[in-house]
Amino acid sequence: MSQFDVVILGGGSGGYACALRSAQLGLSVALIEEDKLGGTCLHRGCIPTKALLHAGEVADNTRHAGEFGVNAEFISIDMLAVSAYKDGVVSKLHKGLQGLVKSRNVTYIEGHGKLVGKNIVEVNGVQYTGKNIVLATGSYPKTLPGLNIDGQQIITSEHAIKMERVPASVIVLGGGVIGCEFASVWKSFGSEVTIIEGLPHLVALEDESSSKQLERAYRKRGINFELGVRFASATTSQSGVTVTLEDGKVFTAEVLLVAVGRGPVSANLGYEEQGLTMDRGYLIVDNKCRTNVPGIWAVGDLIPTLQLAHVGFAEGILVAEEIAGLNPRAINYDGVPRVTYSEPEVASVGLTTAQAKERGHDVVELNYDLAGNGKAQILKTAGSVKLVAAKNGPVLGIHMVGARVGELLAEAQLIFNWEAEASDVAALIHAHPTLSEAVGEAHLALAGKPLHAHG
Ligand SMILES: Cc1cc2nc3c(=O)[nH]c(=O)nc-3n(C[C@H](O)[C@H](O)[C@H](O)COP(=O)(O)OP(=O)(O)OC[C@H]3O[C@@H](n4cnc5c(N)ncnc54)[C@H](O)[C@@H]3O)c2cc1C
């Protein structure tokens, strides 16, 4: 039996971040992974989808090159070449990560692990004992009753990422982040795309104004969507998939992507047997990611916090530091930056207007239209920066739509997390001409001294 300070089950964003930080703090660490180090984010999530989105952006730029006086012709998408580019990015990062884990003296164990005692994980018949056990087994794509995921015509994001052709038409079931990102990619690649969303808006967790702007932009791009109506059934035939909605409308397409959310990977792993408190498969933890069983921690998509890679990193680091006795500060989940990397991008941090009101704030809002921003005009992008603030108080939320606005979150999250007031930000000089000026201008306007803003 091998003994460690920390035994981590799952080598995705949450698990490997915990391993790297624990080792850095002088703890002995075992990291168990049954598939590939890096998990969903690196192999099936963040990185490959962003590579596909970038290829889509290149395609759109080629199509629109004439608008900038550049003679170019969009001919077609070579999906095999797109895949080679995407896989090249993933493979380089994978090698880098493997090297990092090795160089930090983390004991990397390949195989399927199961919790067989309160401090024991078993892999291939070998037991690994940890003074602390960190569960980081991640999530899987969910489906709906009556949907048979066949991997060909009815697919999840895991199949979509590996697709080696551009489908002529796609129905995307679910207008959340993952659904909207794939809709954006496929439209850029030339597919006919229809999104079906049961809630009243696309990216419904965002501020309503951001959702409405994304919907306007998608309408303009020719991405179809049906909102506020639920899926009833789907049938497949040689010619494609037919989807019927509860309002009786029928849609057909070559492929149906099911993007209705992700559920925790927690079944048959010994979690219930060891008495861990669970809810709908999620492990329940306190604000330091401690489960109800002393010495067992859980991080990442396995717990009911935001399903984002950087949340997994932060939780993994938090647990390592707590184990090492550093008493780190609990994570403020409102301060986590969120991006939908579609065209246009939707980015936010902090509270929506509705949330701020629910929490009893006397709310003021400021919308700065990117029409007044030089760089946005150069890029020919539309959108806005919206501020939600407490009257005579700090900024409570920043919500942005437009090309590349995800990059503006670096500043937006500092503003929110440092509880800055509009006048604090208005005093800072933003480089001209950049999109970041829109963040500066919004705060200037909210502080009562608008520069390039009407009204
Ligand atoms: C299509 C898509 C796009 C995404 N885009 C983004 C994005 O742009 N930005 C962002 O922040 N997030 C994004 N995400 C979310 C992000 O990928 C996840 O939040 C993140 O990967 C969660 O990390 P995790 O460590 O909790 O789980 P995972 O990354 O799922 O890792 C869990 C690991 O545990 C392993 N494992 C499970 N059970 C066992 C076992 N019994 N024994 C051994 N190993 C086991 C798995 O093989 C896996 O490698 C995206 C997700 C998807 C699906």
Ligand as a Chemical Component Dictionary entry (heavy atoms), coordinates in Angstrom:
data_LIG
# 
_chem_comp.id                   LIG 
_chem_comp.type                 NON-POLYMER 
_chem_comp.pdbx_formal_charge   0 
_chem_comp.three_letter_code    LIG 
# 
loop_
_chem_comp_atom.comp_id 
_chem_comp_atom.atom_id 
_chem_comp_atom.alt_atom_id 
_chem_comp_atom.type_symbol 
_chem_comp_atom.charge 
_chem_comp_atom.model_Cartn_x 
_chem_comp_atom.model_Cartn_y 
_chem_comp_atom.model_Cartn_z 
_chem_comp_atom.pdbx_ordinal 
LIG C1  C1  C 0 -17.689 21.675 -25.025 1  
LIG C2  C2  C 0 -17.199 22.302 -23.751 2  
LIG C3  C3  C 0 -16.615 23.555 -23.775 3  
LIG C4  C4  C 0 -16.152 24.131 -22.606 4  
LIG N1  N1  N 0 -15.574 25.373 -22.673 5  
LIG C5  C5  C 0 -15.122 25.947 -21.550 6  
LIG C6  C6  C 0 -14.462 27.201 -21.611 7  
LIG O1  O1  O 0 -14.285 27.783 -22.677 8  
LIG N2  N2  N 0 -14.011 27.755 -20.465 9  
LIG C7  C7  C 0 -14.185 27.127 -19.254 10 
LIG O2  O2  O 0 -13.763 27.675 -18.241 11 
LIG N3  N3  N 0 -14.802 25.926 -19.162 12 
LIG C8  C8  C 0 -15.263 25.329 -20.288 13 
LIG N4  N4  N 0 -15.842 24.084 -20.200 14 
LIG C9  C9  C 0 -16.022 23.466 -18.871 15 
LIG C10 C10 C 0 -14.734 22.803 -18.378 16 
LIG O3  O3  O 0 -14.269 21.904 -19.356 17 
LIG C11 C11 C 0 -15.001 22.080 -17.071 18 
LIG O4  O4  O 0 -15.571 22.983 -16.146 19 
LIG C12 C12 C 0 -13.736 21.508 -16.450 20 
LIG O5  O5  O 0 -13.121 20.610 -17.334 21 
LIG C13 C13 C 0 -14.062 20.807 -15.134 22 
LIG O6  O6  O 0 -12.891 20.277 -14.595 23 
LIG P1  P1  P 0 -12.957 19.029 -13.604 24 
LIG O7  O7  O 0 -11.540 18.778 -13.164 25 
LIG O8  O8  O 0 -13.974 19.212 -12.584 26 
LIG O9  O9  O 0 -13.482 17.809 -14.497 27 
LIG P2  P2  P 0 -12.932 17.161 -15.821 28 
LIG O10 O10 O 0 -12.145 18.099 -16.626 29 
LIG O11 O11 O 0 -14.109 16.487 -16.448 30 
LIG O12 O12 O 0 -11.899 16.055 -15.309 31 
LIG C14 C14 C 0 -12.291 14.924 -14.607 32 
LIG C15 C15 C 0 -11.269 13.842 -14.896 33 
LIG O13 O13 O 0 -11.502 12.751 -14.019 34 
LIG C16 C16 C 0 -11.263 11.547 -14.731 35 
LIG N5  N5  N 0 -11.998 10.498 -14.025 36 
LIG C17 C17 C 0 -13.337 10.437 -13.817 37 
LIG N6  N6  N 0 -13.630 9.340  -13.089 38 
LIG C18 C18 C 0 -12.464 8.695  -12.852 39 
LIG C19 C19 C 0 -12.117 7.501  -12.151 40 
LIG N7  N7  N 0 -13.035 6.759  -11.547 41 
LIG N8  N8  N 0 -10.821 7.135  -12.118 42 
LIG C20 C20 C 0 -9.859  7.885  -12.740 43 
LIG N9  N9  N 0 -10.137 9.012  -13.395 44 
LIG C21 C21 C 0 -11.419 9.422  -13.455 45 
LIG C22 C22 C 0 -11.782 11.835 -16.126 46 
LIG O14 O14 O 0 -11.204 10.970 -17.074 47 
LIG C23 C23 C 0 -11.363 13.285 -16.319 48 
LIG O15 O15 O 0 -10.117 13.393 -16.954 49 
LIG C24 C24 C 0 -16.287 23.456 -21.368 50 
LIG C25 C25 C 0 -16.858 22.182 -21.325 51 
LIG C26 C26 C 0 -17.307 21.599 -22.497 52 
LIG C27 C27 C 0 -17.907 20.223 -22.443 53 
# 
loop_
_chem_comp_bond.comp_id 
_chem_comp_bond.atom_id_1 
_chem_comp_bond.atom_id_2 
_chem_comp_bond.value_order 
_chem_comp_bond.pdbx_ordinal 
LIG C1  C2  SING 1  
LIG C2  C3  SING 2  
LIG C2  C26 DOUB 3  
LIG C3  C4  DOUB 4  
LIG C4  N1  SING 5  
LIG C4  C24 SING 6  
LIG N1  C5  DOUB 7  
LIG C5  C6  SING 8  
LIG C5  C8  SING 9  
LIG C6  O1  DOUB 10 
LIG C6  N2  SING 11 
LIG N2  C7  SING 12 
LIG C7  O2  DOUB 13 
LIG C7  N3  SING 14 
LIG N3  C8  DOUB 15 
LIG C8  N4  SING 16 
LIG N4  C9  SING 17 
LIG N4  C24 SING 18 
LIG C9  C10 SING 19 
LIG C10 O3  SING 20 
LIG C10 C11 SING 21 
LIG C11 O4  SING 22 
LIG C11 C12 SING 23 
LIG C12 O5  SING 24 
LIG C12 C13 SING 25 
LIG C13 O6  SING 26 
LIG O6  P1  SING 27 
LIG P1  O7  DOUB 28 
LIG P1  O8  SING 29 
LIG P1  O9  SING 30 
LIG O9  P2  SING 31 
LIG P2  O10 DOUB 32 
LIG P2  O11 SING 33 
LIG P2  O12 SING 34 
LIG O12 C14 SING 35 
LIG C14 C15 SING 36 
LIG C15 O13 SING 37 
LIG C15 C23 SING 38 
LIG O13 C16 SING 39 
LIG C16 N5  SING 40 
LIG C16 C22 SING 41 
LIG N5  C17 SING 42 
LIG N5  C21 SING 43 
LIG C17 N6  DOUB 44 
LIG N6  C18 SING 45 
LIG C18 C19 SING 46 
LIG C18 C21 DOUB 47 
LIG C19 N7  SING 48 
LIG C19 N8  DOUB 49 
LIG N8  C20 SING 50 
LIG C20 N9  DOUB 51 
LIG N9  C21 SING 52 
LIG C22 O14 SING 53 
LIG C22 C23 SING 54 
LIG C23 O15 SING 55 
LIG C24 C25 DOUB 56 
LIG C25 C26 SING 57 
LIG C26 C27 SING 58 
# 
